[in-house]
Amino acid sequence: MFLADVLGVTDVGACFPHRVTYHPSCHSLRMLRVGDAPLRLLRAVRGIDLVDLPDAESCCGFGGTFSVKNADVSAAICADKVAAVRRTGAEVLCAADNSCLMHVGGALTRQRSGVATMHLAEILARTEGAPAISAVSRPAGGRAGAPG
């Protein structure tokens, strides 16, 4: 990633006092070879409780048209990812891929898990005193507007 690998910046002054787990997308792992740059950025966020996602490198099941052509398989893969996310006790699932966030976030919302999904950039943009989790990020049944 440009910030961590090119500029050498990991601390962007972000503050996010929540329990977060990170899902590395297949695209970032295998095609872009992003490596651990997103995790280095997240580790520098003040107040964050960053927890490892079991089997983090496993696919979420979206894969573009894969999820349409193989809906049952896609849903099963997503169910495994959602179970792993829920085991972490995280309030927020973070990723740098909107497709993964949409796919896994939809399943989390349908389960009324209370786990929000946020793009890496959203967390890195948070500063002290700012609302940590917006009503838009928090799925139905979650704690929208809950104090940080």
N, CA, C and O of each residue as an XYZ file, in Angstrom:
592
protein
N       0.839     -1.169      0.000
C       0.000      0.000      0.000
C       0.885      1.234      0.000
O       1.966      1.248      0.590
N       0.417      2.240     -0.656
C       1.192      3.454     -0.851
C       1.651      4.081      0.466
O       2.826      4.418      0.617
N       0.732      4.236      1.416
C       1.092      4.885      2.687
C       2.226      4.161      3.389
O       3.253      4.764      3.700
N       2.048      2.883      3.637
C       3.011      2.131      4.432
C       4.263      1.750      3.657
O       5.371      1.862      4.183
N       4.106      1.305      2.425
C       5.240      0.766      1.687
C       6.040      1.798      0.906
O       7.255      1.654      0.772
N       5.398      2.821      0.395
C       6.110      3.828     -0.390
C       6.508      5.024      0.481
O       7.666      5.442      0.482
N       5.535      5.570      1.224
C       5.815      6.735      2.061
C       6.421      6.366      3.409
O       7.021      7.212      4.072
N       6.269      5.105      3.821
C       6.788      4.689      5.121
C       5.972      5.210      6.293
O       6.479      5.298      7.412
N       4.718      5.555      6.049
C       3.833      6.092      7.083
C       2.891      4.993      7.558
O       2.214      4.359      6.749
N       2.848      4.769      8.858
C       1.861      3.846      9.403
C       0.911      4.556     10.360
O      -0.252      4.169     10.470
N       1.385      5.585     11.050
C       0.526      6.330     11.972
C      -0.023      7.559     11.263
O       0.710      8.509     10.988
N      -1.319      7.531     10.969
C      -1.951      8.658     10.277
C      -2.751      9.527     11.245
O      -3.512     10.398     10.825
N      -2.572      9.281     12.554
C      -3.265     10.073     13.560
C      -4.681      9.618     13.840
O      -5.467     10.361     14.428
N      -5.020      8.402     13.425
C      -6.384      7.901     13.610
C      -6.610      7.437     15.043
O      -5.689      7.018     15.743
N      -7.862      7.529     15.446
C      -8.294      7.045     16.760
C      -9.609      6.302     16.563
O     -10.565      6.848     16.012
N      -9.649      5.057     17.015
C     -10.850      4.247     16.817
C     -10.949      3.251     17.976
O     -10.432      2.138     17.873
N     -11.600      3.630     19.065
C     -11.637      2.798     20.267
C     -12.666      1.662     20.206
O     -13.631      1.639     20.969
N     -12.441      0.737     19.295
C     -13.357     -0.382     19.117
C     -12.581     -1.657     18.835
O     -11.420     -1.626     18.429
N     -13.254     -2.778     19.060
C     -12.677     -4.094     18.750
C     -12.909     -4.364     17.265
O     -14.046     -4.371     16.792
N     -11.815     -4.584     16.540
C     -11.837     -4.689     15.078
C     -11.105     -5.949     14.645
O     -10.097     -6.331     15.238
N     -11.624     -6.591     13.604
C     -10.902     -7.678     12.956
C     -10.776     -7.334     11.474
O     -11.643     -6.665     10.912
N      -9.703     -7.790     10.848
C      -9.396     -7.422      9.461
C      -9.466     -8.638      8.544
O      -8.888     -9.685      8.835
N     -10.177     -8.483      7.439
C     -10.260     -9.508      6.390
C      -9.447     -9.055      5.180
O      -9.806     -8.069      4.535
N      -8.352     -9.761      4.858
C      -7.601     -9.432      3.644
C      -8.285    -10.074      2.436
O      -8.492    -11.288      2.416
N      -8.626     -9.295      1.461
C      -9.324     -9.848      0.298
C      -8.389    -10.722     -0.535
O      -7.169    -10.554     -0.513
N      -8.986    -11.653     -1.264
C      -8.203    -12.510     -2.165
C      -7.419    -11.662     -3.164
O      -6.254    -11.934     -3.453
N      -8.084    -10.629     -3.684
C      -7.446     -9.761     -4.674
C      -6.212     -9.072     -4.096
O      -5.171     -9.000     -4.750
N      -6.335     -8.563     -2.858
C      -5.188     -7.868     -2.251
C      -4.066     -8.846     -1.921
O      -2.889     -8.494     -2.005
N      -4.423    -10.064     -1.548
C      -3.411    -11.059     -1.191
C      -2.706    -11.642     -2.408
O      -1.478    -11.720     -2.449
N      -3.491    -12.048     -3.395
C      -2.944    -12.837     -4.483
C      -2.583    -12.038     -5.738
O      -1.621    -12.368     -6.431
N      -3.339    -11.013     -6.021
C      -3.074    -10.229     -7.231
C      -2.207     -8.996     -6.944
O      -1.213     -8.747     -7.626
N      -2.604     -8.240     -5.929
C      -1.900     -6.994     -5.627
C      -0.712     -7.187     -4.692
O       0.164     -6.327     -4.601
N      -0.687     -8.310     -4.005
C       0.375     -8.630     -3.044
C       0.590     -7.485     -2.038
O       1.714     -7.030     -1.822
N      -0.498     -7.042     -1.444
C      -0.472     -5.935     -0.479
C       0.279     -6.327      0.793
O       0.881     -5.475      1.447
N       0.245     -7.589      1.137
C       0.958     -8.048      2.327
C       0.302     -7.561      3.606
O      -0.923     -7.508      3.708
N       1.134     -7.205      4.586
C       0.618     -6.822      5.892
C       0.463     -5.314      6.074
O       0.240     -4.849      7.192
N       0.578     -4.551      5.001
C       0.474     -3.091      5.111
C      -0.818     -2.632      5.790
O      -0.755     -1.751      6.647
N      -1.985     -3.187      5.448
C      -3.205     -2.756      6.149
C      -3.145     -3.031      7.654
O      -3.619     -2.222      8.452
N      -2.573     -4.153      8.037
C      -2.448     -4.470      9.460
C      -1.479     -3.525     10.158
O      -1.714     -3.133     11.301
N      -0.399     -3.157      9.488
C       0.536     -2.190     10.088
C      -0.152     -0.854     10.316
O       0.072     -0.202     11.336
N      -0.988     -0.448      9.370
C      -1.743      0.800      9.526
C      -2.743      0.690     10.674
O      -2.863      1.610     11.482
N      -3.452     -0.416     10.747
C      -4.436     -0.601     11.816
C      -3.779     -0.670     13.190
O      -4.317     -0.131     14.157
N      -2.635     -1.317     13.289
C      -1.946     -1.428     14.586
C      -1.537     -0.064     15.140
O      -1.367      0.086     16.350
N      -1.379      0.917     14.274
C      -0.972      2.257     14.716
C      -2.159      3.134     15.115
O      -1.961      4.260     15.572
N      -3.374      2.647     14.952
C      -4.568      3.424     15.296
C      -4.725      3.442     16.820
O      -4.750      2.390     17.459
N      -4.829      4.630     17.387
C      -4.984      4.765     18.833
C      -6.329      4.207     19.293
O      -7.362      4.449     18.669
N      -6.297      3.457     20.392
C      -7.511      2.950     21.004
C      -8.068      1.681     20.395
O      -8.980      1.082     20.964
N      -7.552      1.257     19.267
C      -8.110      0.080     18.586
C      -7.741     -1.198     19.339
O      -6.637     -1.322     19.870
N      -8.666     -2.129     19.377
C      -8.422     -3.462     19.894
C      -8.486     -4.372     18.668
O      -9.551     -4.871     18.307
N      -7.343     -4.578     18.040
C      -7.265     -5.339     16.794
C      -7.082     -6.815     17.119
O      -6.095     -7.207     17.741
N      -8.038     -7.624     16.695
C      -7.994     -9.060     16.980
C      -7.822     -9.837     15.677
O      -8.371     -9.476     14.636
N      -7.051    -10.903     15.768
C      -6.816    -11.742     14.588
C      -8.102    -12.437     14.164
O      -8.880    -12.896     15.000
N      -8.311    -12.507     12.871
C      -9.438    -13.217     12.289
C      -8.996    -14.648     11.982
O      -8.076    -14.847     11.188
N      -9.638    -15.654     12.600
C      -9.264    -17.034     12.273
C      -9.393    -17.293     10.766
O     -10.353    -16.849     10.136
N      -8.445    -17.995     10.206
C      -8.438    -18.306      8.773
C      -8.629    -17.046      7.932
O      -9.373    -17.044      6.952
N      -7.951    -15.985      8.331
C      -8.108    -14.673      7.680
C      -7.908    -14.748      6.173
O      -8.600    -14.055      5.427
N      -6.989    -15.565      5.718
C      -6.669    -15.605      4.296
C      -7.648    -16.434      3.473
O      -7.488    -16.560      2.259
N      -8.647    -16.992      4.119
C      -9.682    -17.726      3.388
C     -10.599    -16.740      2.679
O     -10.884    -15.654      3.184
N     -11.050    -17.141      1.507
C     -11.941    -16.321      0.689
C     -13.272    -16.091      1.402
O     -13.709    -16.919      2.201
N     -13.911    -14.961      1.108
C     -15.243    -14.673      1.667
C     -16.345    -15.283      0.802
O     -17.498    -15.352      1.229
N     -16.000    -15.727     -0.415
C     -16.978    -16.366     -1.277
C     -17.584    -15.468     -2.333
O     -18.407    -15.923     -3.127
N     -17.197    -14.201     -2.363
C     -17.816    -13.309     -3.343
C     -17.246    -13.534     -4.737
O     -17.943    -14.046     -5.613
N     -16.013    -13.166     -4.950
C     -15.324    -13.437     -6.203
C     -16.016    -12.988     -7.469
O     -15.995    -13.715     -8.463
N     -16.627    -11.818     -7.471
C     -17.261    -11.295     -8.679
C     -18.410    -12.165     -9.137
O     -19.361    -12.384     -8.386
N     -18.336    -12.665    -10.362
C     -19.442    -13.469    -10.893
C     -19.517    -14.850    -10.255
O     -20.517    -15.548    -10.421
N     -18.481    -15.258     -9.529
C     -18.519    -16.550     -8.839
C     -19.741    -16.633     -7.940
O     -20.419    -17.660     -7.896
N     -20.021    -15.545     -7.220
C     -21.139    -15.557     -6.272
C     -22.492    -15.655     -6.976
O     -23.472    -16.102     -6.379
N     -22.548    -15.243     -8.235
C     -23.791    -15.336     -9.002
C     -23.913    -16.719     -9.647
O     -24.974    -17.341     -9.604
N     -22.833    -17.184    -10.235
C     -22.855    -18.474    -10.931
C     -22.869    -19.667     -9.975
O     -23.328    -20.752    -10.332
N     -22.369    -19.459     -8.773
C     -22.270    -20.545     -7.787
C     -22.817    -20.054     -6.446
O     -22.117    -20.077     -5.433
N     -24.044    -19.621     -6.454
C     -24.636    -18.960     -5.284
C     -24.585    -19.817     -4.025
O     -24.277    -19.305     -2.949
N     -24.878    -21.101     -4.135
C     -24.886    -21.968     -2.949
C     -23.490    -22.124     -2.348
O     -23.319    -22.067     -1.131
N     -22.503    -22.320     -3.207
C     -21.119    -22.452     -2.741
C     -20.661    -21.125     -2.139
O     -20.028    -21.102     -1.083
N     -20.981    -20.031     -2.809
C     -20.627    -18.707     -2.317
C     -21.201    -18.454     -0.932
O     -20.507    -17.949     -0.050
N     -22.464    -18.804     -0.740
C     -23.128    -18.611      0.556
C     -22.480    -19.469      1.638
O     -22.340    -19.029      2.779
N     -22.086    -20.684      1.286
C     -21.440    -21.565      2.263
C     -20.075    -21.028      2.680
O     -19.721    -21.061      3.859
N     -19.313    -20.535      1.711
C     -18.008    -19.949      2.015
C     -18.187    -18.714      2.892
O     -17.444    -18.510      3.853
N     -19.174    -17.899      2.553
C     -19.454    -16.695      3.333
C     -19.872    -17.052      4.760
O     -19.494    -16.366      5.710
N     -20.639    -18.109      4.908
C     -21.065    -18.538      6.250
C     -19.867    -18.888      7.115
O     -19.848    -18.586      8.309
N     -18.863    -19.528      6.515
C     -17.642    -19.845      7.262
C     -16.923    -18.562      7.686
O     -16.436    -18.461      8.812
N     -16.862    -17.588      6.782
C     -16.187    -16.324      7.095
C     -16.934    -15.590      8.204
O     -16.316    -15.060      9.127
N     -18.263    -15.559      8.116
C     -19.078    -14.885      9.129
C     -18.896    -15.554     10.492
O     -18.786    -14.870     11.510
N     -18.863    -16.869     10.514
C     -18.649    -17.580     11.783
C     -17.300    -17.206     12.388
O     -17.190    -17.016     13.599
N     -16.278    -17.101     11.548
C     -14.952    -16.704     12.032
C     -14.979    -15.277     12.584
O     -14.402    -15.000     13.635
N     -15.647    -14.383     11.873
C     -15.759    -12.996     12.338
C     -16.458    -12.957     13.690
O     -15.996    -12.278     14.608
N     -17.541    -13.661     13.818
C     -18.313    -13.651     15.067
C     -17.514    -14.243     16.225
O     -17.667    -13.800     17.364
N     -16.671    -15.228     15.958
C     -15.838    -15.827     17.021
C     -14.854    -14.816     17.608
O     -14.435    -14.964     18.755
N     -14.485    -13.805     16.848
C     -13.518    -12.817     17.347
C     -14.125    -11.889     18.388
O     -13.394    -11.291     19.178
N     -15.446    -11.759     18.405
C     -16.078    -10.798     19.298
C     -15.915     -9.368     18.826
O     -16.164     -8.432     19.586
N     -15.500     -9.186     17.579
C     -15.271     -7.843     17.042
C     -16.580     -7.079     16.871
O     -17.626     -7.655     16.573
N     -16.491     -5.783     17.067
C     -17.603     -4.878     16.791
C     -17.625     -4.511     15.316
O     -18.673     -4.186     14.757
N     -16.436     -4.569     14.688
C     -16.275     -4.102     13.313
C     -15.421     -5.084     12.523
O     -14.366     -5.525     12.979
N     -15.902     -5.418     11.326
C     -15.085     -6.146     10.350
C     -14.556     -5.104      9.382
O     -15.320     -4.362      8.765
N     -13.248     -5.059      9.260
C     -12.584     -4.109      8.370
C     -12.001     -4.863      7.181
O     -11.512     -5.984      7.323
N     -12.057     -4.240      6.013
C     -11.415     -4.766      4.808
C     -11.095     -3.586      3.904
O     -11.559     -2.470      4.135
N     -10.312     -3.838      2.890
C      -9.980     -2.793      1.921
C     -10.638     -3.089      0.579
O     -10.243     -2.535     -0.447
N     -11.634     -3.958      0.586
C     -12.332     -4.345     -0.635
C     -13.836     -4.217     -0.402
O     -14.406     -4.922      0.431
N     -14.459     -3.328     -1.129
C     -15.892     -3.089     -0.936
C     -16.751     -4.298     -1.288
O     -17.819     -4.478     -0.703
N     -16.315     -5.123     -2.221
C     -17.080     -6.320     -2.576
C     -17.150     -7.279     -1.396
O     -18.220     -7.800     -1.082
N     -16.029     -7.512     -0.748
C     -16.009     -8.385      0.430
C     -16.876     -7.793      1.537
O     -17.653     -8.504      2.174
N     -16.740     -6.495      1.762
C     -17.529     -5.840      2.801
C     -19.024     -5.976      2.535
O     -19.803     -6.210      3.458
N     -19.421     -5.829      1.279
C     -20.825     -5.947      0.921
C     -21.318     -7.387      1.144
O     -22.381     -7.610      1.723
N     -20.533     -8.340      0.678
C     -20.925     -9.749      0.761
C     -21.011    -10.223      2.216
O     -22.046    -10.736      2.643
N     -19.931    -10.053      2.969
C     -19.906    -10.509      4.353
C     -20.823     -9.641      5.210
O     -21.505    -10.143      6.104
N     -20.835     -8.342      4.936
C     -21.703     -7.444      5.693
C     -23.168     -7.783      5.538
O     -23.936     -7.680      6.494
N     -23.565     -8.186      4.342
C     -24.950     -8.596      4.119
C     -25.314     -9.789      4.980
O     -26.392     -9.832      5.573
N     -24.416    -10.756      5.046
C     -24.671    -11.948      5.867
C     -24.692    -11.595      7.350
O     -25.530    -12.102      8.095
N     -23.782    -10.732      7.782
C     -23.771    -10.297      9.182
C     -25.066     -9.577      9.540
O     -25.610     -9.764     10.629
N     -25.554     -8.753      8.616
C     -26.797     -8.019      8.852
C     -27.985     -8.969      8.915
O     -28.843     -8.835      9.787
N     -28.040     -9.925      7.999
C     -29.152    -10.888      8.002
C     -29.185    -11.702      9.295
O     -30.253    -12.122      9.739
N     -28.025    -11.923      9.892
C     -27.956    -12.650     11.157
C     -28.187    -11.727     12.359
O     -28.195    -12.179     13.504
N     -28.373    -10.440     12.089
C     -28.533     -9.445     13.164
C     -27.406     -9.572     14.190
O     -27.635     -9.570     15.399
N     -26.194     -9.682     13.671
C     -25.018     -9.932     14.499
C     -24.582     -8.717     15.308
O     -23.939     -8.860     16.348
N     -24.928     -7.527     14.837
C     -24.445     -6.318     15.495
C     -23.033     -5.949     15.093
O     -22.484     -4.974     15.606
N     -22.428     -6.705     14.183
C     -21.074     -6.411     13.710
C     -21.171     -5.471     12.515
O     -21.823     -5.783     11.518
N     -20.525     -4.332     12.623
C     -20.497     -3.359     11.531
C     -19.390     -3.729     10.546
O     -18.460     -4.454     10.899
N     -19.487     -3.239      9.329
C     -18.407     -3.391      8.356
C     -17.923     -1.996      7.983
O     -18.720     -1.083      7.768
N     -16.619     -1.852      7.912
C     -16.025     -0.559      7.555
C     -14.811     -0.776      6.665
O     -14.032     -1.709      6.863
N     -14.670      0.093      5.696
C     -13.492      0.085      4.846
C     -12.300      0.572      5.664
O     -12.453      1.402      6.560
N     -11.141      0.064      5.360
C      -9.909      0.475      6.029
C      -9.775      1.997      6.053
O      -9.386      2.568      7.073
N     -10.092      2.654      4.942
C      -9.963      4.106      4.862
C     -10.886      4.817      5.853
O     -10.537      5.879      6.367
N     -12.059      4.242      6.125
C     -12.980      4.857      7.090
C     -12.387      4.864      8.494
O     -12.523      5.842      9.229
N     -11.734      3.777      8.858
C     -11.116      3.705     10.185
C      -9.921      4.637     10.257
O      -9.734      5.333     11.255
N      -9.112      4.656      9.208
C      -7.932      5.526      9.205
C      -8.302      7.004      9.210
O      -7.490      7.845      9.595
N      -9.518      7.325      8.787
C      -9.968      8.719      8.758
C     -10.565      9.181     10.085
O     -10.815     10.373     10.264
N     -10.795      8.264     11.010
C     -11.423      8.625     12.293
C     -10.411      9.320     13.195
O      -9.248      8.923     13.273
N     -10.874     10.355     13.867
C     -10.034     11.081     14.807
C     -10.695     11.086     16.172
O     -11.882     10.785     16.299
N      -9.934     11.423     17.177
C     -10.454     11.461     18.539
C     -11.630     12.426     18.622
O     -11.562     13.544     18.111
N     -12.694     11.995     19.259
C     -13.878     12.829     19.410
C     -14.898     12.661     18.300
O     -16.044     13.081     18.454
N     -14.511     12.060     17.190
C     -15.455     11.837     16.083
C     -16.301     10.611     16.397
O     -15.838      9.700     17.083
N     -17.536     10.580     15.901
C     -18.333      9.364     16.108
C     -17.600      8.178     15.487
O     -17.224      8.218     14.315
N     -17.401      7.134     16.268
C     -16.603      6.004     15.810
C     -17.335      5.117     14.819
O     -16.768      4.707     13.806
N     -18.594      4.820     15.112
C     -19.354      3.953     14.224
C     -20.653      4.668     13.911
O     -21.469      4.925     14.797
N     -20.835      4.988     12.628
C     -22.035      5.721     12.229
C     -23.219      4.788     12.068
O     -23.055      3.574     11.953
N     -24.398      5.353     12.059
C     -25.613      4.565     11.849
C     -25.588      3.890     10.484
O     -26.186      2.828     10.310
N     -24.910      4.488      9.523
C     -24.816      3.896      8.191
C     -23.969      2.630      8.240
O     -24.292      1.648      7.573
N     -22.892      2.638      9.017
C     -22.014      1.483      9.103
C     -22.604      0.366      9.940
O     -22.323     -0.807      9.694
N     -23.416      0.713     10.922
C     -23.954     -0.272     11.853
C     -25.159     -0.973     11.252
O     -26.113     -0.307     10.850
N     -25.144     -2.302     11.179
C     -26.276     -3.020     10.598
C     -27.498     -2.990     11.484
O     -27.413     -2.674     12.671
N     -28.638     -3.322     10.899
C     -29.891     -3.386     11.657
C     -29.721     -4.339     12.815
O     -29.125     -5.409     12.684
N     -30.256     -3.932     13.953
C     -30.117     -4.758     15.150
C     -28.856     -4.452     15.918
O     -28.654     -4.986     17.008
N     -28.000     -3.601     15.372
C     -26.775     -3.209     16.052
C     -27.013     -2.041     16.967
O     -28.156     -1.681     17.250
N     -25.937     -1.448     17.428
C     -26.046     -0.357     18.364
C     -25.709      0.961     17.690
O     -24.713      1.596     18.036
N     -26.514      1.373     16.747
C     -26.268      2.628     16.022
C     -26.164      3.772     16.999
O     -26.995      3.929     17.893
N     -25.133      4.565     16.816
C     -24.951      5.744     17.640
C     -24.473      5.431     19.040
O     -24.453      6.319     19.893
N     -24.084      4.183     19.303
C     -23.607      3.832     20.634
C     -22.333      4.595     20.940
O     -21.475      4.742     20.069
N     -22.198      5.077     22.152
C     -20.991      5.822     22.489
C     -19.752      4.949     22.409
O     -19.806      3.759     22.717
N     -18.630      5.539     21.993
C     -17.386      4.792     21.855
C     -16.772      4.623     23.152
O     -15.706      4.016     23.257
